[in-house]
Amino acid sequence: MSAHGRVILGVTLTASLGGLLFGYDTAVISGAVSSIDVNFVEPMHLDETARNSLSGLTVSSALFGCVIGAIAAGWIATTFGRRRGMMAAAWLFLIGSIGSAVPELGLGPIGGMGAAALVPFNVYRVLGGIGVGIASMLCPMYIAEIAPRETRGRLVTCYQMAIVIGIIVVYFVNYLIAQLGDEAWVHARGWRWMLASEAVPAALFGALLLGVPESPRWLVARGRTDEALRVLRTTSPEPAASATLAEIRDSLVVATRPLLSFGWGVLVIGVSLSVFQQLVGINAVLYYAPRMFENMGASSNAALLQTVVVGAANMAFTVLALYWVDRHGRRPLLIAGSLMMAAAMCALGALFGRQSVGLGALVAVVAYTASFAFSWGPVVWVLLAELFPNSIKGRAMGTAVAAQWIANVLVSWSFRVLDGSSFLNAYFHHGFAYWVYGAMALLSAGFVWRWVPETKGHSLEAIQRFWPSRSGSSAG
């Protein structure tokens, strides 16, 4: 590998650690759901609907922070740069992980506050979620802005691979911690170790960011062209570095434009991709996988182990996306993944409805996860990093990612309510939500086929020309 290739790989892997923490932070709660209910929710003695709603909101509390972080990330990216924004996310990951593990710290005896600790617990989860929201926008943006066009899709897919690795690592960590004691020990102490374990990768992420350069596109936008050229020369040889600098400067004749300077189309497509990525139900499966397997009749420990199997399928098929995204393009992968997810979710809904949830249901879950892993998981992040013109990229990508997290909140909260509804379960036996996700997957295939352009092989500045500039626009 050339010196330029080593630099690109190094900064990609460092930025991808933000994805690992994204996956870790959002999935770590899966092992602690029952403990949170026992320690914080059940002592309130609420009725079924209120109990399920509060439990769902608690599990999803980090996602409210993700929305805040994603909204703020556009301003952070434009004002302070990609690198400093990622460093802020690392600190938030660290604080959120330690605080959620011991929410009573400084407020009362650890383990002795009962339901009163639910408020600080959620505050710390929201802080960690703000870190996730910032990282979820800045990390893939940074990788796309550093990467050469011919490998950009593959390198941005490394970010999704890191998310998947974070998820499977935390599933495995949760499983190992659960083996250290019985169920009572997990409810008393084990869940705290699960949440605190995130502090290790958070500290590593912050330390490694000290050695990465700033994005050359941000440097040019700030008038620091000499620094931008030095960065470009570390990632590509001359004359390619100078040519890229000239192309960036041409695209930034106006460094910052109103959000709708290129019309509604590009923004609507980006937001819709983000929302569909969540409406197909992936995070309901990832967050509640142990509960889903318990609904199938598995014991608590067996459910955690089966969750590791799902995570392994997620990782294996994300590896395929690394090879396919720059070879076959973005659109074919999205459409194929949508159709396969629809089939798997409808099969799972039917199996729950028939109360036949043995090996066939596990196969359907694995098939669904694999289909998402090679398509909507990585490819949406690639497209979000590619679609938006440089002069609106920070705010446009922030808007799209914020919409993604809002949809994530909706899906994660509603799954807990739907899956806990006695009325729905009398007819669908825990299968109703999966029929909904299958329908959303079919709609997502139609959306991509009709509206999403192919970006494979184009430079970021060439993709900008897909969207006619409305130079007279005054929309903000």
Secondary structure as GFF3:
##gff-version 3
##sequence-region A 1 476
A	DSSP	alpha_helix	3	27	.	.	.	ID=ss1
A	DSSP	three_ten_helix	28	31	.	.	.	ID=ss2
A	DSSP	alpha_helix	33	36	.	.	.	ID=ss3
A	DSSP	pi_helix	37	41	.	.	.	ID=ss4
A	DSSP	three_ten_helix	42	44	.	.	.	ID=ss5
A	DSSP	alpha_helix	48	59	.	.	.	ID=ss6
A	DSSP	alpha_helix	61	79	.	.	.	ID=ss7
A	DSSP	alpha_helix	82	101	.	.	.	ID=ss8
A	DSSP	three_ten_helix	114	117	.	.	.	ID=ss9
A	DSSP	alpha_helix	118	146	.	.	.	ID=ss10
A	DSSP	three_ten_helix	149	151	.	.	.	ID=ss11
A	DSSP	alpha_helix	152	178	.	.	.	ID=ss12
A	DSSP	alpha_helix	183	185	.	.	.	ID=ss13
A	DSSP	pi_helix	186	190	.	.	.	ID=ss14
A	DSSP	alpha_helix	191	196	.	.	.	ID=ss15
A	DSSP	alpha_helix	199	209	.	.	.	ID=ss16
A	DSSP	alpha_helix	216	221	.	.	.	ID=ss17
A	DSSP	alpha_helix	225	235	.	.	.	ID=ss18
A	DSSP	alpha_helix	240	251	.	.	.	ID=ss19
A	DSSP	alpha_helix	264	279	.	.	.	ID=ss20
A	DSSP	alpha_helix	282	287	.	.	.	ID=ss21
A	DSSP	alpha_helix	289	295	.	.	.	ID=ss22
A	DSSP	alpha_helix	300	324	.	.	.	ID=ss23
A	DSSP	alpha_helix	330	353	.	.	.	ID=ss24
A	DSSP	alpha_helix	359	373	.	.	.	ID=ss25
A	DSSP	alpha_helix	376	387	.	.	.	ID=ss26
A	DSSP	three_ten_helix	390	392	.	.	.	ID=ss27
A	DSSP	alpha_helix	393	419	.	.	.	ID=ss28
A	DSSP	alpha_helix	422	428	.	.	.	ID=ss29
A	DSSP	alpha_helix	432	451	.	.	.	ID=ss30
A	DSSP	alpha_helix	460	464	.	.	.	ID=ss31
###
